[in-house]
Amino acid sequence: MPDSTKAIINFGDLSKPVTALIEKLSSGAGILYEPTRIKKQALAEAEAKKTHALADIEVQDIQKRALERFVREETIKQQNIESITEKTFEKLDDTAKPEEIEDDWISNFFDKVKFISDNEMQDLWAKLLAGESNEPGKYSKRTVELIASLDKKDAQLFNDLCTFCCFDGREAYSLIYNKAENEIYKKQNINFSSLLHLQDIGLIQFNSTTGFRRLGFQKYFTIYYYGRTINLEFKKDTENELNIGNVMLTKSGQELISICKSEINDDFFMFILEEWKKQEIIISEQLKKV
């Protein structure tokens, strides 16, 4: 790559993970990011093409407009890329290893984000890049493709759903009982129709008849709800089952739950304890949120 096209990077006091991410973007995907903002690469290249064209030939009005449109579009794309990249920096762990992200993943990622201008959606994409940097291989290309197909309303709806998720340390359980007919769900925009939509876009499986069950639990099982620990005690010593409701997260849903913006719902917490008691499960201990 000629020197004139290289990004000017002032590493200064940037942390090691941030520096590694910038280097990865430059080498792995050709994404030229300039923390010092000395020069906008896309704008500079576009302007250079425009200047060259105007100097060499008499450009017609339609050609001028096409060049000006190209400059505007490329500038917007570059601004989106830089904004998302900057949002990523503060979300990186000290142990992040962005250099281990696959080049194809990086290229695919930035092919999508150059069109993302909404601030909240940029934040979502920044969390995705940070998560992949912190734990390379965490998010599949399929999940990246799925996020690219989401609009802002879809993302918000998934956030609403995640309010009703508990975690066992390995996977999340989206605990939607009775086809989401309880007011607790409806207040969060979760209903029969919205669940069908989340299924259609690939984030959940929705079974409105028999629901889903998890099998093979030992007598004691610990599950977590946004900082609260819930210890469940089943009847038998082994081979116990837990009715987890009408919804299961897909693989992409499981991956994306770590970057959603949902919060604890105290009413749901009490509701879910009652649901488990109906299954004759003993709630042996509850630790309040720290």
FIROLUM-275956 format. One line per field, with one value per residue (C-alpha): z, y, x negated; chain; residue number from 1; residue in one letter. Coordinates in pm, 1 decimal, always signed. Layout:
// FIROLUM-275956
Z: [Z, ...]
Y: [Y, ...]
X: [X, ...]
unit: [A, ...]
pos: [NUM, ...]
code: [A, ...]
//
This chain:
// FIROLUM-275956
Z: [+0.0, -95.1, +191.8, +83.6, +159.9, +504.7, +806.9, +1033.6, +1378.5, +1692.0, +1937.5, +2227.7, +2549.7, +2384.1, +2569.9, +2424.9, +2329.8, +2151.9, +1965.3, +1868.4, +1742.0, +1526.1, +1378.6, +1314.3, +1134.1, +915.0, +825.8, +834.1, +656.1, +501.3, +742.2, +780.1, +1111.3, +1231.4, +1604.7, +1556.3, +1272.9, +1081.5, +755.5, +648.7, +425.6, +229.9, +177.1, +71.1, -183.2, -323.1, -347.9, -519.9, -783.2, -830.5, -864.3, -1111.3, -1321.8, -1324.5, -1421.1, -1706.9, -1876.9, -1905.2, -1676.9, -1759.3, -1493.0, -1441.0, -1389.8, -1136.0, -946.0, -952.3, -810.9, -542.8, -447.5, -427.0, -193.8, +32.0, +47.4, +116.9, +382.9, +563.1, +546.9, +690.2, +967.4, +1059.6, +1067.6, +1284.8, +1521.8, +1582.8, +1620.2, +1882.3, +2074.7, +2080.6, +2254.4, +2594.6, +2591.3, +2543.7, +2829.2, +2932.3, +2816.9, +2475.9, +2179.2, +1866.6, +1671.9, +1687.3, +1511.7, +1169.7, +880.1, +705.6, +1016.5, +1031.9, +661.9, +687.9, +998.6, +842.0, +520.5, +731.5, +973.6, +713.5, +659.3, +1030.4, +1132.8, +1417.1, +1748.8, +1940.4, +1661.7, +1642.1, +2011.2, +1949.2, +1675.9, +1894.6, +2167.5, +1907.8, +1792.7, +2152.1, +2246.4, +1953.5, +2045.1, +2407.8, +2311.3, +1947.6, +1795.0, +2025.5, +1748.7, +1431.2, +1086.4, +1080.7, +1385.9, +1220.4, +917.1, +1141.0, +1320.8, +986.4, +900.4, +1221.8, +1238.5, +1555.0, +1655.3, +1623.8, +1848.3, +2108.4, +2101.7, +2164.6, +2452.9, +2596.8, +2568.5, +2744.3, +3053.1, +3108.4, +3074.7, +3347.7, +3315.2, +3438.1, +3357.9, +3014.1, +2847.8, +2888.8, +2946.9, +2811.1, +3058.7, +2878.0, +3029.8, +2921.5, +2575.1, +2725.9, +2831.1, +3171.9, +3203.5, +3315.3, +2961.2, +2785.0, +2968.4, +2798.6, +2452.2, +2462.6, +2331.9, +2091.4, +1785.8, +1889.8, +1973.1, +1626.6, +1483.5, +1688.2, +1562.0, +1202.2, +1224.6, +1374.7, +1737.7, +1911.7, +1872.9, +1982.9, +2076.4, +2176.6, +2255.0, +2456.6, +2531.7, +2613.7, +2894.8, +3009.6, +3127.1, +3334.6, +3628.8, +3950.2, +4278.6, +4319.8, +4045.5, +4058.3, +3818.1, +3801.8, +3724.2, +3675.0, +3984.9, +4189.0, +4269.7, +4284.0, +4418.5, +4303.9, +4478.1, +4280.8, +4418.2, +4289.7, +4321.1, +3944.8, +3611.3, +3705.7, +3449.7, +3435.0, +3232.9, +3076.1, +2897.3, +2536.0, +2409.7, +2345.3, +2219.2, +1895.3, +1872.7, +1747.2, +2023.3, +2281.1, +2133.1, +2121.6, +2473.3, +2606.8, +2426.1, +2490.9, +2717.1, +2925.3, +3298.9, +3601.0, +3651.7, +4016.5, +3935.8, +3697.4, +3956.7, +4199.7, +3920.1, +3811.1, +4166.0, +4186.7, +3852.1, +3972.5, +4295.8, +4082.8, +3939.5, +4298.1, +4303.9, +4634.4, +4623.1, +4884.2, +4887.2, +4718.3, +4741.9, +4684.7, +4408.3, +4521.7]
Y: [+0.0, +339.8, +565.8, +830.6, +599.2, +491.0, +611.4, +849.5, +698.2, +873.9, +585.0, +814.5, +678.4, +433.7, +106.7, -207.6, -360.3, -38.4, -22.7, -388.6, -332.0, -35.3, -241.4, -530.1, -308.7, -167.8, -498.3, -738.7, -543.9, -240.9, -20.5, +294.6, +458.5, +784.1, +852.1, +1197.1, +1279.2, +1454.5, +1333.5, +1163.2, +882.6, +827.7, +1198.7, +1253.3, +973.1, +1087.3, +1448.9, +1335.9, +1152.8, +1455.3, +1696.0, +1468.5, +1434.2, +1808.0, +1885.9, +1639.5, +1668.2, +1894.2, +1722.1, +1746.1, +1849.8, +1496.7, +1372.8, +1646.4, +1553.3, +1186.9, +1270.7, +1493.0, +1217.6, +972.3, +1205.9, +1251.0, +879.9, +773.5, +1041.3, +919.7, +559.9, +659.9, +859.7, +557.0, +331.8, +571.1, +635.5, +264.8, +204.0, +478.0, +343.4, +6.7, +130.0, +191.2, -153.0, -346.7, -560.7, -531.3, -891.5, -835.8, -1004.6, -830.0, -952.6, -1302.4, -1203.5, -1365.7, -1128.8, -1247.6, -1167.7, -815.7, -753.6, -877.5, -668.1, -341.0, -416.8, -396.8, -112.1, +148.7, +191.6, +224.8, +587.2, +555.6, +617.5, +333.4, +83.3, +198.3, +123.5, -226.1, -287.8, -148.0, -396.8, -671.5, -571.5, -530.7, -870.1, -1036.3, -856.4, -965.1, -1322.8, -1400.0, -1646.8, -1548.0, -1424.5, -1620.6, -1466.7, -1581.3, -1368.8, -1068.1, -1120.4, -1144.9, -818.9, -647.4, -744.9, -597.4, -254.7, -46.7, -177.7, -537.6, -465.3, -300.1, -590.3, -835.9, -616.8, -637.1, -1014.3, -1038.7, -881.9, -1227.5, -1427.1, -1616.5, -1760.8, -2077.5, -1975.5, -2138.6, -2047.5, -1819.4, -1930.3, -1701.7, -1775.6, -1695.0, -1891.1, -1925.4, -1783.9, -1445.8, -1380.5, -1239.1, -859.5, -873.5, -967.8, -738.1, -435.8, -510.9, -547.4, -924.9, -1095.9, -1371.3, -1152.0, -1014.4, -1363.4, -1482.4, -1190.3, -1269.3, -1625.2, -1507.4, -1302.4, -1593.1, -1495.1, -1744.5, -2064.6, -2023.2, -2324.5, -2204.5, -2551.4, -2782.5, -2541.1, -2647.8, -2846.5, -2891.2, -3243.0, -3413.0, -3175.5, -3292.7, -3227.8, -2880.6, -2623.3, -2259.2, -1998.8, -1623.9, -1327.8, -998.9, -1019.2, -1233.4, -1592.3, -1845.8, -2195.9, -2454.7, -2784.6, -3059.5, -3361.2, -3631.6, -3670.0, -3697.5, -3676.2, -3381.8, -3155.8, -2787.4, -2635.8, -2325.9, -2196.3, -2136.4, -1977.8, -2091.1, -1865.7, -1968.2, -1985.5, -1627.6, -1525.3, -1680.9, -1491.7, -1158.1, -1162.8, -1054.0, -719.3, -636.3, -345.0, -514.9, -457.8, -640.4, -655.0, -710.2, -809.6, -1076.3, -1202.4, -1272.5, -1410.6, -1661.8, -1786.5, -1861.1, -2040.3, -2267.6, -2340.9, -2462.4, -2715.9, -2833.3, -2692.4, -2562.8, -2219.9, -2280.5, -1944.0, -1605.8, -1352.9, -993.6, -802.0, -650.6]
X: [+0.0, -153.4, -251.1, -0.2, +289.9, +180.7, +373.3, +188.1, +207.4, +99.4, +70.7, -18.6, +125.3, +362.3, +394.1, +243.3, +583.6, +687.0, +356.3, +390.4, +743.8, +637.2, +355.3, +594.1, +841.5, +564.7, +402.6, +693.7, +963.2, +803.1, +1000.4, +797.5, +878.2, +720.2, +757.4, +599.3, +843.1, +565.2, +710.4, +1033.5, +914.2, +1233.4, +1288.5, +927.8, +939.0, +1270.0, +1154.4, +835.3, +1036.4, +1258.4, +963.4, +788.8, +1102.2, +1168.0, +806.8, +781.9, +1120.3, +1416.6, +1661.3, +2029.2, +2280.4, +2407.1, +2050.7, +1986.8, +2299.5, +2198.8, +1857.2, +2006.9, +2251.6, +1963.4, +1774.7, +2076.6, +2155.3, +1798.7, +1760.9, +2073.3, +1951.6, +1614.7, +1779.7, +1992.0, +1687.1, +1489.1, +1778.3, +1836.2, +1462.8, +1434.1, +1731.6, +1554.9, +1239.8, +1399.8, +1559.0, +1234.3, +1102.8, +739.7, +699.3, +861.9, +694.1, +824.3, +524.0, +676.8, +1000.9, +1029.7, +969.7, +1285.4, +1489.2, +1344.8, +1406.8, +1764.6, +1824.1, +1712.9, +1893.6, +2210.4, +2136.8, +2045.6, +2419.3, +2509.5, +2564.3, +2817.1, +2641.3, +2808.0, +2746.6, +2384.5, +2352.8, +2488.5, +2232.8, +1955.5, +2047.0, +2030.2, +1681.9, +1562.5, +1705.5, +1531.6, +1207.5, +1234.4, +1314.3, +1223.1, +1467.8, +1753.7, +1984.1, +2042.6, +2065.6, +2426.6, +2496.3, +2330.2, +2551.9, +2857.1, +2777.5, +2734.1, +3091.1, +3234.6, +3386.6, +3397.2, +3741.2, +3620.3, +3322.2, +3544.5, +3787.2, +3505.6, +3386.7, +3737.8, +3734.3, +3398.0, +3556.4, +3709.8, +3388.0, +3205.7, +2856.4, +2692.0, +2335.0, +2338.3, +2663.2, +2961.7, +3319.7, +3588.5, +3866.1, +4189.9, +4478.9, +4842.8, +4771.7, +4682.7, +5041.6, +4945.2, +4942.0, +4578.4, +4481.1, +4725.7, +4586.3, +4254.7, +4413.5, +4377.3, +4688.4, +4793.0, +4739.9, +4400.9, +4276.8, +4373.9, +4178.8, +3867.9, +3893.7, +3926.2, +3605.9, +3411.8, +3359.9, +3588.5, +3787.2, +4147.0, +4362.7, +4708.4, +4845.4, +4621.3, +4339.6, +3983.9, +3823.8, +3466.6, +3382.1, +3116.4, +3078.9, +2919.6, +3100.9, +2951.4, +2921.7, +2814.0, +2942.4, +2887.7, +3109.4, +2924.7, +2707.2, +2944.0, +2863.6, +3144.6, +3080.3, +3332.1, +3389.6, +3564.8, +3749.8, +3518.2, +3143.4, +3094.9, +3279.0, +3495.1, +3660.5, +3742.3, +4022.8, +3865.1, +4174.3, +4266.9, +3945.3, +3590.6, +3315.8, +3147.0, +2766.7, +2759.5, +2998.9, +2767.9, +2472.9, +2651.5, +2792.1, +2453.0, +2479.2, +2844.0, +2943.7, +3211.5, +3248.2, +3379.6, +3756.6, +3849.1, +4207.0, +4084.7, +3837.5, +4120.6, +4337.6, +4076.8, +4025.7, +4396.9, +4388.4, +4110.5, +4294.1, +4585.6, +4339.9, +4279.2, +3930.1, +3797.0, +3637.3, +3373.2, +3202.0, +3220.4, +2944.8, +3042.0, +2876.6, +2547.2]
unit: [A, A, A, A, A, A, A, A, A, A, A, A, A, A, A, A, A, A, A, A, A, A, A, A, A, A, A, A, A, A, A, A, A, A, A, A, A, A, A, A, A, A, A, A, A, A, A, A, A, A, A, A, A, A, A, A, A, A, A, A, A, A, A, A, A, A, A, A, A, A, A, A, A, A, A, A, A, A, A, A, A, A, A, A, A, A, A, A, A, A, A, A, A, A, A, A, A, A, A, A, A, A, A, A, A, A, A, A, A, A, A, A, A, A, A, A, A, A, A, A, A, A, A, A, A, A, A, A, A, A, A, A, A, A, A, A, A, A, A, A, A, A, A, A, A, A, A, A, A, A, A, A, A, A, A, A, A, A, A, A, A, A, A, A, A, A, A, A, A, A, A, A, A, A, A, A, A, A, A, A, A, A, A, A, A, A, A, A, A, A, A, A, A, A, A, A, A, A, A, A, A, A, A, A, A, A, A, A, A, A, A, A, A, A, A, A, A, A, A, A, A, A, A, A, A, A, A, A, A, A, A, A, A, A, A, A, A, A, A, A, A, A, A, A, A, A, A, A, A, A, A, A, A, A, A, A, A, A, A, A, A, A, A, A, A, A, A, A, A, A, A, A, A, A, A, A, A, A, A, A, A, A, A, A, A, A, A, A, A, A]
pos: [1, 2, 3, 4, 5, 6, 7, 8, 9, 10, 11, 12, 13, 14, 15, 16, 17, 18, 19, 20, 21, 22, 23, 24, 25, 26, 27, 28, 29, 30, 31, 32, 33, 34, 35, 36, 37, 38, 39, 40, 41, 42, 43, 44, 45, 46, 47, 48, 49, 50, 51, 52, 53, 54, 55, 56, 57, 58, 59, 60, 61, 62, 63, 64, 65, 66, 67, 68, 69, 70, 71, 72, 73, 74, 75, 76, 77, 78, 79, 80, 81, 82, 83, 84, 85, 86, 87, 88, 89, 90, 91, 92, 93, 94, 95, 96, 97, 98, 99, 100, 101, 102, 103, 104, 105, 106, 107, 108, 109, 110, 111, 112, 113, 114, 115, 116, 117, 118, 119, 120, 121, 122, 123, 124, 125, 126, 127, 128, 129, 130, 131, 132, 133, 134, 135, 136, 137, 138, 139, 140, 141, 142, 143, 144, 145, 146, 147, 148, 149, 150, 151, 152, 153, 154, 155, 156, 157, 158, 159, 160, 161, 162, 163, 164, 165, 166, 167, 168, 169, 170, 171, 172, 173, 174, 175, 176, 177, 178, 179, 180, 181, 182, 183, 184, 185, 186, 187, 188, 189, 190, 191, 192, 193, 194, 195, 196, 197, 198, 199, 200, 201, 202, 203, 204, 205, 206, 207, 208, 209, 210, 211, 212, 213, 214, 215, 216, 217, 218, 219, 220, 221, 222, 223, 224, 225, 226, 227, 228, 229, 230, 231, 232, 233, 234, 235, 236, 237, 238, 239, 240, 241, 242, 243, 244, 245, 246, 247, 248, 249, 250, 251, 252, 253, 254, 255, 256, 257, 258, 259, 260, 261, 262, 263, 264, 265, 266, 267, 268, 269, 270, 271, 272, 273, 274, 275, 276, 277, 278, 279, 280, 281, 282, 283, 284, 285, 286, 287, 288, 289, 290]
code: [M, P, D, S, T, K, A, I, I, N, F, G, D, L, S, K, P, V, T, A, L, I, E, K, L, S, S, G, A, G, I, L, Y, E, P, T, R, I, K, K, Q, A, L, A, E, A, E, A, K, K, T, H, A, L, A, D, I, E, V, Q, D, I, Q, K, R, A, L, E, R, F, V, R, E, E, T, I, K, Q, Q, N, I, E, S, I, T, E, K, T, F, E, K, L, D, D, T, A, K, P, E, E, I, E, D, D, W, I, S, N, F, F, D, K, V, K, F, I, S, D, N, E, M, Q, D, L, W, A, K, L, L, A, G, E, S, N, E, P, G, K, Y, S, K, R, T, V, E, L, I, A, S, L, D, K, K, D, A, Q, L, F, N, D, L, C, T, F, C, C, F, D, G, R, E, A, Y, S, L, I, Y, N, K, A, E, N, E, I, Y, K, K, Q, N, I, N, F, S, S, L, L, H, L, Q, D, I, G, L, I, Q, F, N, S, T, T, G, F, R, R, L, G, F, Q, K, Y, F, T, I, Y, Y, Y, G, R, T, I, N, L, E, F, K, K, D, T, E, N, E, L, N, I, G, N, V, M, L, T, K, S, G, Q, E, L, I, S, I, C, K, S, E, I, N, D, D, F, F, M, F, I, L, E, E, W, K, K, Q, E, I, I, I, S, E, Q, L, K, K, V]
//
